[in-house]
Amino acid sequence: MTTRIVPLTAFVCLLLGLTAYSKWHRDPIHVSGFIEADEVRLGSRIGGRVARVNVQEGQSVDAGMVLVELEPYDLIERESELELTLAAHEADYQRVIAGYRPEEIGQAQAKLDQLQARLDLLRAGPRQQEIEAARARLSLAKAEQTLAEETTQRLSRLAQSNATSEQELDAARERYEASLANVAVRQQELALLEAGTREEELREAIARAKEAEQALLLMQNGNRAEEIERTKASRDAAQAALDAIRKQKEELQIKCPTDGTVEALDLQPGDMIAPGAPVLSILDRENLWVRTYLPQNRVGMNVGQTLPLRVDSFPNEIFEGTIAFIARQSEFTPSNVQTPEERSQQVFRTKITIHDDQNRLRPGMTVDVWLDQTGTAE
């Protein structure tokens, strides 16, 4: 009887000891997840025909590397056209800013001086010498008229006695009629000079001089501010159109925005791609992170806190991660989450960035995130 009690007592003591040990010595708390990386899906905003594909699936690429090149089609010709248009608008803008050349201003000044002199001449009217000369010409014309009249009368008397020919008499009569006309002309000339400048001519000369004066002032003052702004706007519009074409030319090369690995690529030279459609994807190997879920009793952890991590691929090494995000609202535990605290039915989604200076970790690796620093000890 005694031999049976002793083993039973020992077993009960061992069971109580294990119970006490498990009560006061809990395993370090950890949660698990998988390493993930941001996927960048690349394409071109303009689309077109593929000229060259410079990478393959699985290839490591660096930031700025040209992955795919498209055919330029007519972009080069359109760029040249816009460059010439911009040059023309720029020249027009500079011309408007510079204003008129000194030669043009001098020409306008000479035109004004010419018209002003004409106006002064009309205002002064005929000179006295011109009037006296006109009177002298009129007196001469009257004298010629008198002589022609006397010659005609004398030849008429001689013709009655047949002392002269009819031809001489006709010639004398013609000279007399011409003298009459000459006298009339000289009288009109004298009357015109004595009357002076006509009012209509004076007003016309004043208007022409004023027009020339305003034209000179316009050249001296330069172009209007509105005209300068208009030419500047035209220049800027041409520059904007050229910049847009150059941006489109940049889209002919699909470049890698970050260091990473080509994840998916199904593209050959000659293929057509649509504008804005992704044609390949890059995994950003520089920014690895773990998506995991914290139980409710661990929500007190803070963003920026550093935690130790264990990766199955490197079981004897400890990596570091930094909490980058903790959800503000809880959710039910996903089916793929492993946690020893089964009492917690709701968890908080958390993102932890990984520090991997040696670039050994890869997306898809399984990771254990230790919520207690002691959990890193064996």
PyMOL commands that set and color helices and strands:
alter all, ss='L'
color gray80, all
select helices_A, chain A and resi 2-24+75-98+102-124+128-160+166-195+199-221+225-250+296-298+373-376
alter helices_A, ss='H'
color red, helices_A
select strands_A, chain A and resi 30-43+48-53+60-61+66-70+253-255+260-265+272-273+278-295+306-311+314-326+331-332+346-355+366-370
alter strands_A, ss='S'
color yellow, strands_A
deselect
rebuild
show_as cartoon
